[in-house]
Structure formats: structure tokens, C-alpha cells
Amino acid sequence: MRIAVVGPAYPFKGGIAQHDAVMAAELAARGHEIRLENWNRQYPRRLYPGQLTVEKPEIPLPAAHRRRLSWNRPDSWFRVGRDLRGQDIVVIAHVNSIQTVPYRALVAGLRGSRTKVVVVAHNVLPHERRRTDVVATRMLLDAVDRVIVHSPQQADLAGTITRTEIVTAPIAPFLPPGFRQGHPEPGEHRRLLFFGFVRPYKGLDVLLEAMALAPPDVRLRVAGEFWGGTAATTELIDRLGLAERVELAAGYVAAERVPEYFRDVDALVAPYRKATGSQLVWTAFQMGVPVIATRTGLLAADITPGYNGLTADPGDPESLAMAINDFYRPGEPERLRAGVTPVDPGPYWDVYAAALTERFG
């Protein structure tokens, strides 16, 4: 089939851009003819305070790749939709309500064609919500043929917004090809890692409070871009008396630099308050590192507690501290490390590709 993927990709950075590129590649590997419709300008600069782009592509892009969508060119939204009328399926990556109007205009441009439209809802509604989010999201979801969500909880939420067909397909691994199987340096490092974009729902503050209850010689490295700056985090670190134990490596970590942050840590900690799923656990396993994660959404779905990691209650510093203390029982870090194996993405993508295309062929 001819399939167009619509959403951000290189030079834009981050998980959604990576997912779009890998999704295009996986669909192409299954015999589909793929084109990628990327953004030229996603939204006004003031809406995103961090780094928007990267210098080098983290995932190879398909040959049929165009950048024609711009937030400040409404004519581009409808025009791209008209140009996609010859496609069998158009897959739209939905993350926030800011882009629902452009995507709805694109769908309007497809009117009169036989093209099916699938929305991949990474988040049905934004983590930090506004009063208009439900109305804007409904406007888009009601206009398409299928909505893909990544967890049963998100399916329930989508069902309160739209009557469009909703299919639950756990997100498939989209690791950059440069992520070869890694192994941390031998021995116990007495260091944990928080990795990735720092936003309130990801629970870094919960982890810091748990660190105050953890063994006093255990340190924490925080590596990633901070939404809104580091001031609040630094203040919390000082208030908890953790200044000597917490290392802040603030800034976006390009894919080529990711392995160095896992080289001398015992575990990745994912203390999310809420999540649909996450690439983090798979990244850690690819690097040979066990994971301590909260039981929310499908975040801990690939963790076997006591074998390749541990789990804790979301939003609960004491539960997380208990998991950290259990992790550092004598010999436990290296025993859990021995249970870590990289994930095979193939079966995940078979399921995901089927969710995108089944009954449309």
C-alpha cells in the first residue's frame, strides 16, 4: 500500500521525531510504499523554550521526504492534504492540541478521496491540560477513520472524546540504529540515572525525595533537557541536602552521546507519575542496565521485578525509596544486571504495523 506518515522528523529532535522515522522504515520493510510529510515550522518559538532541532539525523529518513507544513502557513495544511489524496493511508502523529487545527485542515484536503486516515495518539490529551484541549482533540479524532493509542487507559480516555474506531497497540521500540548492545563498566557504581526530557509528570521531584531516604552513598545523575529551566530542581536538591549526591547534566542528549551516560551507572530510574509507555526501559536494556520504574500505564510492562529491575508506586517517594534500598542489597545490582537483555523490536512492530493497516488493504 501507499502510506504517508505525517509528523515531525529530523531536523526536529526527540522521541516523536524518532518514532515517526522508525515507523516509516518499519512500514517500508513490510513492503509498503512510504513517504514522510515533515514539518518546516511546528509552532511559534515562544511555545517551546528548549532546543527544537539537532544537527545530525538520529534515524535515517525515507527517500520520499518533504518539509512543507508550517504553523504560520495555513494554506500549507490543506495543500498537503490535497497532495496526499493518492495515498491509501495517511498516518498522523498526534501529540498535543496545538496541531489539531493544521491536521484537521489536512484531513479536509483529503475529502472526496478513498484515502484512510489513522491518528497515532501518543497522548490523547496533553499531560499539562488546558480547557480547550478536549474540544480541539475531538475535532481531529472525529474526522479520521482510526485512532491508535498505546495503553488501555488511553483507549478509555479516547472513548470519552470520540466515536471513531480506537485500536490499542503498545508502542513499539524505536531505538536509533546506533544503539548497539552495551554493557556498563564492571562493578557496583553506587550511582543511579534519571534520563530524558524533564517535565513534572516524569517525577524527578519524587525521585529526589526518595534519594533523601536512600543509602547516603548512592548518587544520582540527571541527564536531559529541563522544561522551564533547572531553578526549581536545584532549590529542591539544596532543601533536601543532596547537593553532593546529585549531578545535573542539563541539555538535550543526542543519540550518539547516549551510551556514555549509561556506562557507569547501576540502574535507570523512571519515576513517572503517569505514562502510556516509554522508550526509556528499552534504552536501558539496550545499554545493559536494569530499571527501577513506577507502575503506571505500560511503563513497567517489560520489567520482571527481581530479575531485570524493580517497580514502585507512582508519586510515592517512600515506595520508590524502598525499591532503591532493595536494589542496593549486597550483590543485588550485579545480579539484576545479569538478567538484562535487549528487546527484539520485530514482534512489537508486527503488531503495530497491523494496527495501522489491517482491514485497509
Secondary structure in CASP SS format (residue, H / E / C, confidence):
PFRMAT SS
TARGET T0000
AUTHOR 0000-0000-0000
METHOD secondary structure of the structure
MODEL  1
M C 1.00
R E 1.00
I E 1.00
A E 1.00
V E 1.00
V E 1.00
G C 1.00
P C 1.00
A C 1.00
Y C 1.00
P C 1.00
F E 1.00
K C 1.00
G C 1.00
G H 1.00
I H 1.00
A H 1.00
Q H 1.00
H H 1.00
D H 1.00
A H 1.00
V H 1.00
M H 1.00
A H 1.00
A H 1.00
E H 1.00
L H 1.00
A H 1.00
A H 1.00
R C 1.00
G C 1.00
H C 1.00
E E 1.00
I E 1.00
R E 1.00
L E 1.00
E E 1.00
N E 1.00
W E 1.00
N E 1.00
R E 1.00
Q C 1.00
Y C 1.00
P C 1.00
R H 1.00
R H 1.00
L H 1.00
Y C 1.00
P C 1.00
G C 1.00
Q C 1.00
L C 1.00
T E 1.00
V C 1.00
E C 1.00
K C 1.00
P C 1.00
E C 1.00
I C 1.00
P C 1.00
L C 1.00
P C 1.00
A C 1.00
A C 1.00
H E 1.00
R E 1.00
R E 1.00
R E 1.00
L E 1.00
S E 1.00
W C 1.00
N C 1.00
R C 1.00
P H 1.00
D H 1.00
S H 1.00
W H 1.00
F H 1.00
R H 1.00
V H 1.00
G H 1.00
R H 1.00
D H 1.00
L C 1.00
R C 1.00
G C 1.00
Q C 1.00
D C 1.00
I E 1.00
V E 1.00
V E 1.00
I E 1.00
A E 1.00
H E 1.00
V C 1.00
N C 1.00
S H 1.00
I H 1.00
Q H 1.00
T H 1.00
V H 1.00
P H 1.00
Y H 1.00
R H 1.00
A H 1.00
L H 1.00
V H 1.00
A H 1.00
G H 1.00
L C 1.00
R C 1.00
G C 1.00
S C 1.00
R C 1.00
T C 1.00
K E 1.00
V E 1.00
V E 1.00
V E 1.00
V E 1.00
A E 1.00
H C 1.00
N C 1.00
V C 1.00
L C 1.00
P C 1.00
H C 1.00
E C 1.00
R C 1.00
R C 1.00
R C 1.00
T C 1.00
D H 1.00
V H 1.00
V H 1.00
A H 1.00
T H 1.00
R H 1.00
M H 1.00
L H 1.00
L H 1.00
D C 1.00
A C 1.00
V C 1.00
D C 1.00
R E 1.00
V E 1.00
I E 1.00
V E 1.00
H C 1.00
S C 1.00
P H 1.00
Q H 1.00
Q H 1.00
A H 1.00
D H 1.00
L H 1.00
A H 1.00
G H 1.00
T C 1.00
I C 1.00
T C 1.00
R C 1.00
T C 1.00
E C 1.00
I E 1.00
V E 1.00
T E 1.00
A C 1.00
P C 1.00
I C 1.00
A C 1.00
P C 1.00
F C 1.00
L C 1.00
P C 1.00
P C 1.00
G C 1.00
F C 1.00
R C 1.00
Q C 1.00
G C 1.00
H C 1.00
P C 1.00
E C 1.00
P C 1.00
G C 1.00
E C 1.00
H C 1.00
R C 1.00
R E 1.00
L E 1.00
L E 1.00
F E 1.00
F E 1.00
G C 1.00
F C 1.00
V E 1.00
R C 1.00
P H 1.00
Y H 1.00
K H 1.00
G C 1.00
L H 1.00
D H 1.00
V H 1.00
L H 1.00
L H 1.00
E H 1.00
A H 1.00
M H 1.00
A C 1.00
L C 1.00
A C 1.00
P C 1.00
P C 1.00
D C 1.00
V C 1.00
R E 1.00
L E 1.00
R E 1.00
V E 1.00
A E 1.00
G E 1.00
E C 1.00
F E 1.00
W C 1.00
G C 1.00
G C 1.00
T C 1.00
A H 1.00
A H 1.00
T H 1.00
T H 1.00
E H 1.00
L H 1.00
I H 1.00
D H 1.00
R H 1.00
L C 1.00
G C 1.00
L C 1.00
A C 1.00
E C 1.00
R C 1.00
V E 1.00
E E 1.00
L E 1.00
A E 1.00
A E 1.00
G C 1.00
Y C 1.00
V C 1.00
A C 1.00
A H 1.00
E H 1.00
R H 1.00
V H 1.00
P H 1.00
E H 1.00
Y H 1.00
F H 1.00
R C 1.00
D C 1.00
V C 1.00
D C 1.00
A E 1.00
L E 1.00
V E 1.00
A E 1.00
P C 1.00
Y C 1.00
R C 1.00
K C 1.00
A C 1.00
T C 1.00
G C 1.00
S C 1.00
Q C 1.00
L H 1.00
V H 1.00
W H 1.00
T H 1.00
A H 1.00
F H 1.00
Q H 1.00
M C 1.00
G C 1.00
V C 1.00
P C 1.00
V E 1.00
I E 1.00
A E 1.00
T E 1.00
R C 1.00
T C 1.00
G C 1.00
L C 1.00
L C 1.00
A C 1.00
A C 1.00
D C 1.00
I C 1.00
T C 1.00
P E 1.00
G C 1.00
Y C 1.00
N C 1.00
G E 1.00
L E 1.00
T E 1.00
A E 1.00
D C 1.00
P C 1.00
G C 1.00
D C 1.00
P H 1.00
E H 1.00
S H 1.00
L H 1.00
A H 1.00
M H 1.00
A H 1.00
I H 1.00
N H 1.00
D H 1.00
F H 1.00
Y C 1.00
R C 1.00
P C 1.00
G C 1.00
E H 1.00
P H 1.00
E H 1.00
R H 1.00
L H 1.00
R H 1.00
A H 1.00
G C 1.00
V C 1.00
T C 1.00
P C 1.00
V C 1.00
D C 1.00
P H 1.00
G H 1.00
P H 1.00
Y H 1.00
W H 1.00
D H 1.00
V H 1.00
Y H 1.00
A H 1.00
A H 1.00
A H 1.00
L H 1.00
T H 1.00
E C 1.00
R C 1.00
F C 1.00
G C 1.00
END
